[in-house]
Amino acid sequence: KVPQRLRVAAVVAMDDDGMDSLFSSFLNEVSNIKSTKMKKIEGSQGAPEEIIERVLAKPYDPKQGQGSAYHILQINPEATESEVTKQYRKLSILIHPDKCKHERAAEAFQIVVKAYNDTKDPNYQDKYADVIIEAKKRVRKAREEENKARAKKGEDPLPMDGQEFDRDVLEECDRMTTVSAEKVEMANSVAEANAKRLEEQARERRERKKAEQKELREWERNKDKRAAGWQVFMNNVQSKKFKT
């Protein structure tokens, strides 16, 4: 066993080149550890370029019925809060603009952040509580039909659970909660037409009421004349009776 004082002396005696070599070796080990970790994450999430392309492929604006936060994060709506956070961190590591040099990394990262925040909104969670049930029913029914065709061909059936099934459910959730731009435009057009129709009906009612009020005023104004005329008529009738 080498005495402590001799080990210290050996380190002190080490020249600058030796220290640089030792430090460089240490940095390489750290870099290799980081690289291995990143490759592992990329293996499960995809390359940063693929993630950015997927995130930006469709508009994301839940208030306008566009996109799904869970689809952006690629996680099941039934996942726990800790699972969602873990998935968010994995994506963040890969596409954070400080780490990813892709020209649209910042844009994609902001969408991922927004999607993560949306998953923490109780109203958004309640919305998906019902959607996920229906989405599973649809995917299961579609797979049952597909499996009938596969059985006739002698092919293996599609599974009714697991990662692939969950991915299809996630896609179905996205379709169920996303309104196409055409539908949004049509809905806005219909709403505008309805608003104009209601406004026109209200204007017609106002004009009709105004005409009725004018007619009533004319009626009231001529009331005395009508009474006097009626009196003259009755007097004439009475005069004729007396003459006969």
Secondary structure by P-SEA (a helix, b strand, c coil): cccaaaaaaaaaaccaaaaaaaaaaaaaaaaaaaaaaaaaaaaacccaaaaaaaaacbbbbcccccccccccccccccccaaaaaaaaaaaaaccccccccccaaaaaaaaaaaaaaaaacaaaaaaaaaaaaaaaaaaaaaaaaaaaaaaaabbbbbbcccaaaaaaaaaaaaaaacccaaaaaaaaaaaaaaaaaaaaaaaaaaaaaaaaaaaaaaaaaaaaaaaaaaaaaaaaaaaaaaac
